[in-house]
Amino acid sequence: PRDNTVLYGTLTLPKNRKYSLAILVSGSGAQNRDGEVFGHRPFKVIAEFLAQNGIGTLRFDDRGIGKSQGSFEGVSIDDLVGDVKGAINYIYSNLTPSQVGIIGHSEGGIVAIK
């Protein structure tokens, strides 16, 4: 992120060497990397399904959630966009996917198109 907040997440990669990769962006409110709600973890389910079908994913805890640093209180859309840009920079600095896309849920969809 642009303010150097350290975010932690999970990288799920398919077995094949050439793969596309999607960044999963959570919806409104502070959420963990799995988008956990009432014991259901939809982002984990999506990540595992995509990996089985040749697409990698990167999902991360929102600021102040799970292992991520910082605070979610007062976070703006621009901060969230910066977090996704940080994820993109991480991917291109450490991996070699053939393509990178963004999948956003709810507010994450707004962040994805910015």
FITIMAR-587911 format. One record per residue: residue number from 1; residue in one letter; y, z, x of N, C-alpha, C in turn. Coordinates in steps of 0.001 Angstrom, whole numbers. Layout:
[NUM "a" [Y Z X] [Y Z X] [Y Z X]]
...
//
This chain:
[1 "p" [-1215 0 820] [0 0 0] [1259 0 850]]
[2 "r" [2346 -406 250] [3598 -554 1003] [4149 768 1514]]
[3 "d" [3755 1897 908] [4262 3197 1359] [3259 3941 2249]]
[4 "n" [2244 3253 2726] [1225 3795 3639] [339 4869 3030]]
[5 "t" [278 4978 1703] [-677 5867 1052] [-2075 5326 1335]]
[6 "v" [-3000 6181 1732] [-4362 5745 2028] [-5193 5832 752]]
[7 "l" [-5783 4700 383] [-6641 4629 -784] [-8078 4415 -328]]
[8 "y" [-9013 5016 -1042] [-10430 4870 -720] [-11131 4167 -1867]]
[9 "g" [-12142 3396 -1517] [-12858 2655 -2541] [-14271 2326 -2122]]
[10 "t" [-14871 1439 -2875] [-16236 997 -2631] [-16269 -521 -2575]]
[11 "l" [-16886 -1018 -1528] [-17091 -2437 -1347] [-18551 -2719 -1699]]
[12 "t" [-18783 -3585 -2656] [-20139 -3957 -3055] [-20305 -5434 -2755]]
[13 "l" [-21225 -5750 -1857] [-21399 -7142 -1437] [-22763 -7674 -1848]]
[14 "p" [-22830 -8962 -2160] [-24115 -9581 -2479] [-24916 -9804 -1198]]
[15 "k" [-26163 -10153 -1346] [-27031 -10364 -184] [-26725 -11665 538]]
[16 "n" [-26228 -12660 -174] [-25957 -13941 470] [-24761 -13840 1417]]
[17 "r" [-24758 -14675 2429] [-23703 -14604 3441] [-22387 -15207 2961]]
[18 "k" [-22449 -16265 2184] [-21216 -16869 1663] [-21020 -16337 249]]
[19 "y" [-19888 -15728 31] [-19639 -15108 -1262] [-18147 -15132 -1588]]
[20 "s" [-17854 -15072 -2871] [-16498 -14831 -3346] [-16368 -13331 -3551]]
[21 "l" [-15161 -12843 -3682] [-14951 -11408 -3847] [-13871 -11159 -4892]]
[22 "a" [-14095 -10175 -5741] [-13124 -9798 -6758] [-12656 -8371 -6519]]
[23 "i" [-11366 -8158 -6654] [-10801 -6809 -6610] [-10723 -6333 -8058]]
[24 "l" [-11288 -5169 -8331] [-11259 -4615 -9678] [-10081 -3648 -9778]]
[25 "v" [-9200 -3880 -10747] [-7985 -3076 -10897] [-8048 -2324 -12226]]
[26 "s" [-7947 -1015 -12144] [-8095 -173 -13334] [-6911 -287 -14283]]
[27 "g" [-7125 198 -15498] [-6097 183 -16528] [-5147 1348 -16396]]
[28 "s" [-4374 1578 -17439] [-3348 2619 -17397] [-3963 4008 -17280]]
[29 "g" [-3226 4877 -16636] [-3712 6231 -16391] [-4472 6288 -15081]]
[30 "a" [-4528 7467 -14520] [-5215 7661 -13237] [-6725 7591 -13440]]
[31 "q" [-7372 6733 -12655] [-8818 6539 -12789] [-9482 6465 -11427]]
[32 "n" [-10764 6808 -11419] [-11508 6653 -10176] [-11999 5214 -10038]]
[33 "r" [-12583 4925 -8919] [-13006 3553 -8591] [-14006 2966 -9571]]
[34 "d" [-14716 3811 -10291] [-15710 3342 -11250] [-15150 3204 -12664]]
[35 "g" [-13882 3575 -12865] [-13287 3537 -14195] [-14007 4465 -15155]]
[36 "e" [-14469 5588 -14623] [-15342 6494 -15385] [-14661 7074 -16618]]
[37 "v" [-15339 6927 -17760] [-14878 7462 -19035] [-16097 8050 -19752]]
[38 "f" [-16052 9340 -20030] [-17141 10011 -20746] [-18506 9737 -20119]]
[39 "g" [-18561 9723 -18790] [-19818 9529 -18077] [-20237 8076 -17890]]
[40 "h" [-19539 7161 -18521] [-19843 5735 -18338] [-18971 5209 -17211]]
[41 "r" [-19530 4363 -16353] [-18802 3829 -15206] [-18754 2297 -15268]]
[42 "p" [-17885 1753 -16100] [-17884 300 -16295] [-17615 -518 -15029]]
[43 "f" [-16735 -60 -14152] [-16471 -838 -12942] [-17680 -858 -12019]]
[44 "k" [-18434 204 -11986] [-19663 225 -11176] [-20680 -751 -11756]]
[45 "v" [-20808 -758 -13067] [-21729 -1681 -13733] [-21324 -3126 -13452]]
[46 "i" [-20038 -3417 -13582] [-19539 -4764 -13314] [-19787 -5155 -11863]]
[47 "a" [-19493 -4247 -10927] [-19680 -4529 -9497] [-21135 -4841 -9179]]
[48 "e" [-22039 -4071 -9722] [-23464 -4299 -9452] [-23930 -5623 -10061]]
[49 "f" [-23470 -5925 -11282] [-23832 -7198 -11910] [-23310 -8372 -11084]]
[50 "l" [-22052 -8300 -10676] [-21481 -9398 -9893] [-22206 -9567 -8561]]
[51 "a" [-22538 -8472 -7887] [-23254 -8560 -6613] [-24617 -9233 -6797]]
[52 "q" [-25293 -8921 -7871] [-26591 -9559 -8156] [-26429 -11051 -8417]]
[53 "n" [-25221 -11457 -8731] [-24944 -12864 -9021] [-24067 -13530 -7962]]
[54 "g" [-24063 -12957 -6765] [-23427 -13596 -5621] [-21940 -13359 -5435]]
[55 "i" [-21377 -12386 -6134] [-19942 -12109 -6009] [-19746 -10659 -5571]]
[56 "g" [-18996 -10469 -4512] [-18686 -9129 -4034] [-17506 -8538 -4795]]
[57 "t" [-17362 -7226 -4707] [-16220 -6562 -5332] [-15676 -5462 -4430]]
[58 "l" [-14409 -5196 -4607] [-13760 -4031 -4018] [-13090 -3291 -5160]]
[59 "r" [-13433 -2016 -5319] [-12806 -1178 -6338] [-12360 98 -5647]]
[60 "f" [-11248 660 -6101] [-10702 1813 -5379] [-10187 2872 -6341]]
[61 "d" [-10178 4115 -5839] [-9620 5235 -6598] [-8111 5076 -6663]]
[62 "d" [-7534 5341 -7832] [-6081 5333 -7944] [-5499 6446 -7071]]
[63 "r" [-4219 6369 -6802] [-3522 7378 -5999] [-3775 8785 -6559]]
[64 "g" [-4140 9692 -5671] [-4341 11084 -6059] [-5644 11341 -6800]]
[65 "i" [-6485 10360 -6917] [-7765 10492 -7612] [-8899 10307 -6602]]
[66 "g" [-9994 11036 -6806] [-11129 10909 -5887] [-10691 11220 -4469]]
[67 "k" [-10977 10304 -3559] [-10617 10506 -2156] [-9259 9919 -1778]]
[68 "s" [-8636 9187 -2701] [-7353 8551 -2380] [-6236 9576 -2254]]
[69 "q" [-5325 9298 -1347] [-4187 10186 -1108] [-3073 9923 -2110]]
[70 "g" [-2032 10714 -2030] [-853 10514 -2843] [-961 11147 -4214]]
[71 "s" [-58 10741 -5080] [-7 11267 -6440] [171 10102 -7405]]
[72 "f" [-501 10169 -8532] [-353 9124 -9536] [906 9331 -10369]]
[73 "e" [1405 10542 -10370] [2595 10861 -11162] [3791 10048 -10667]]
[74 "g" [4455 9374 -11582] [5641 8602 -11229] [5362 7250 -10599]]
[75 "v" [4108 6828 -10569] [3761 5537 -9979] [4293 4408 -10859]]
[76 "s" [4862 3395 -10235] [5401 2240 -10962] [4441 1055 -10869]]
[77 "i" [4696 49 -11682] [3910 -1192 -11600] [4025 -1775 -10194]]
[78 "d" [5215 -1717 -9610] [5399 -2237 -8253] [4541 -1482 -7242]]
[79 "d" [4392 -164 -7422] [3511 604 -6539] [2069 129 -6686]]
[80 "l" [1643 -97 -7932] [269 -548 -8182] [38 -1943 -7616]]
[81 "v" [1035 -2807 -7737] [946 -4141 -7135] [818 -4005 -5620]]
[82 "g" [1584 -3108 -5031] [1477 -2860 -3589] [94 -2373 -3198]]
[83 "d" [-524 -1560 -4054] [-1881 -1081 -3781] [-2870 -2250 -3753]]
[84 "v" [-2718 -3174 -4696] [-3606 -4345 -4727] [-3337 -5243 -3520]]
[85 "k" [-2087 -5390 -3144] [-1772 -6186 -1944] [-2394 -5549 -703]]
[86 "g" [-2410 -4200 -669] [-3085 -3507 428] [-4573 -3821 442]]
[87 "a" [-5186 -3892 -736] [-6607 -4241 -835] [-6839 -5673 -343]]
[88 "i" [-5942 -6575 -717] [-6061 -7965 -258] [-5949 -8033 1261]]
[89 "n" [-4980 -7316 1825] [-4836 -7291 3289] [-6088 -6741 3957]]
[90 "y" [-6663 -5686 3370] [-7905 -5118 3920] [-9012 -6174 3925]]
[91 "i" [-9162 -6855 2816] [-10223 -7866 2702] [-10062 -8932 3771]]
[92 "y" [-8867 -9512 3867] [-8673 -10603 4820] [-8682 -10138 6275]]
[93 "s" [-8477 -8860 6516] [-8542 -8337 7880] [-9966 -7969 8302]]
[94 "n" [-10855 -7752 7331] [-12179 -7232 7663] [-13357 -8060 7159]]
[95 "l" [-13122 -8996 6267] [-14210 -9745 5648] [-13913 -11236 5667]]
[96 "t" [-14890 -12042 5287] [-14681 -13484 5243] [-15196 -14084 3924]]
[97 "p" [-14657 -13644 2800] [-15092 -14241 1533] [-14570 -15673 1405]]
[98 "s" [-15290 -16486 640] [-14835 -17865 434] [-13617 -17920 -493]]
[99 "q" [-13529 -16957 -1422] [-12401 -16859 -2346] [-12176 -15395 -2691]]
[100 "v" [-10963 -15069 -3061] [-10661 -13715 -3533] [-9941 -13835 -4866]]
[101 "g" [-10406 -13055 -5838] [-9775 -13020 -7146] [-9528 -11581 -7556]]
[102 "i" [-8830 -11414 -8659] [-8515 -10080 -9154] [-8936 -9998 -10610]]
[103 "i" [-9660 -8925 -10942] [-10052 -8649 -12315] [-9347 -7365 -12724]]
[104 "g" [-8464 -7462 -13691] [-7716 -6289 -14129] [-8052 -5919 -15555]]
[105 "h" [-8197 -4631 -15785] [-8430 -4121 -17134] [-7144 -3494 -17654]]
[106 "s" [-6737 -3834 -18870] [-5570 -3241 -19507] [-4345 -3414 -18597]]
[107 "e" [-3713 -2317 -18205] [-2552 -2408 -17319] [-2909 -3111 -16014]]
[108 "g" [-4147 -3007 -15596] [-4603 -3707 -14391] [-4485 -5214 -14516]]
[109 "g" [-4538 -5730 -15756] [-4329 -7156 -15972] [-2885 -7554 -15696]]
[110 "i" [-1959 -6664 -16044] [-550 -6920 -15743] [-327 -6890 -14238]]
[111 "v" [-926 -5905 -13586] [-808 -5783 -12124] [-1391 -7031 -11464]]
[112 "a" [-2512 -7517 -11984] [-3204 -8664 -11369] [-2355 -9923 -11354]]
[113 "i" [-1535 -10138 -12391] [-768 -11379 -12436] [548 -11305 -11679]]
[114 "k" [904 -10120 -11202] [2141 -9977 -10428] [1836 -10286 -9004]]
//
